Amino acid sequence: MKLQPTKYLGKTKHMRLLANYCLSISYHDVDDESPEHSHLNPYLSLNLGGKYLEKGGFSENTVKPGDVILRPSDYSHQNTFKEKSNLCFNIEALTKNSAKILALLLKKKIYFTCFEIIQILTKTFNNYLDDELDCLITETILQKLDIQDTDRKPAWYFDVMDKVKNDYDQSLSLNLIADCVSLHPNYLARKFKSLNGNTLGDYIRHTRLENACLKLNSKKRLTDISIDTGFYDQSHFSNSFRKTFDISPRQLRDKFLG
């Protein structure tokens, strides 16, 4: 089965058509098993909750919440959804130019993080005009290509990333992380920013926010989400979320669950 542009299996909760991209949120019920299919256009897909099994070619992979997948055009796959809250945010290329840009990501093995795609997701629901959002997506992808095209990073950098990824819900200080990788705190702070583009403090905050965003795909209390993801309280969480994404966590949850 080959799906035409802007068409997805399951239910479509939201869709926004731009000049070069289609932005959509698709939903699958628990125990939904999609037939083998492909898409005419390439697209990026962020799993917003509920891991699922994907079979494609000779491989079989579990797609976890927060995973970003780049599916090329005509890629044949089959998905099995076994958990609740199976939401996916999709960025589909609609033109030859945007398809070429996504193809470059695949060719150079460059992938987006959950936080980077969430930034685009939240802008879908705020006051960005269509042409502004369309341009922003292309600029974001091209910037990613420029930054990571010939990227090489030391081993300690990935150790820091793993530390934050695993312990984002705990108290993390510059000194504590520096001790974990046997570096002087000042050196770590300077070098991490030059390698990542963000300060270590911003990276920790972004990691907490992306995990909080994934938890918004539920009816869990905002107070509990804030504590579970390392914020002091709900006010600290909500203020940080709105400042970063220009939308409140409650508003985004209403989009997910509505």
Sequence and secondary structure as in RCSB ss.txt:
>XXXX:A:sequence
MKLQPTKYLGKTKHMRLLANYCLSISYHDVDDESPEHSHLNPYLSLNLGGKYLEKGGFSENTVKPGDVILRPSDY
SHQNTFKEKSNLCFNIEALTKNSAKILALLLKKKIYFTCFEIIQILTKTFNNYLDDELDCLITETILQKLDIQDT
DRKPAWYFDVMDKVKNDYDQSLSLNLIADCVSLHPNYLARKFKSLNGNTLGDYIRHTRLENACLKLNSKKRLTDI
SIDTGFYDQSHFSNSFRKTFDISPRQLRDKFLG
>XXXX:A:secstr
 EE TT  SSEEEEEEE SSEEEEEEEE TT B  SBEESS EEEEEEES EEEEETTEEEEE TT EEEE TT 
 BEEEE SS EEEEEEEE SHHHHHHHHHHHHTT    HHHHHHHHHHHTTT  HHHHHHHHHHHHHHHHHHHTT
    HHHHHHHHHHHHHTTS   HHHHHHHTT  HHHHHHHHHHHHSS HHHHHHHHHHHHHHHHTSS   HHHH
HHHTT SSHHHHHHHHHHHHSS HHHHHHHHH 
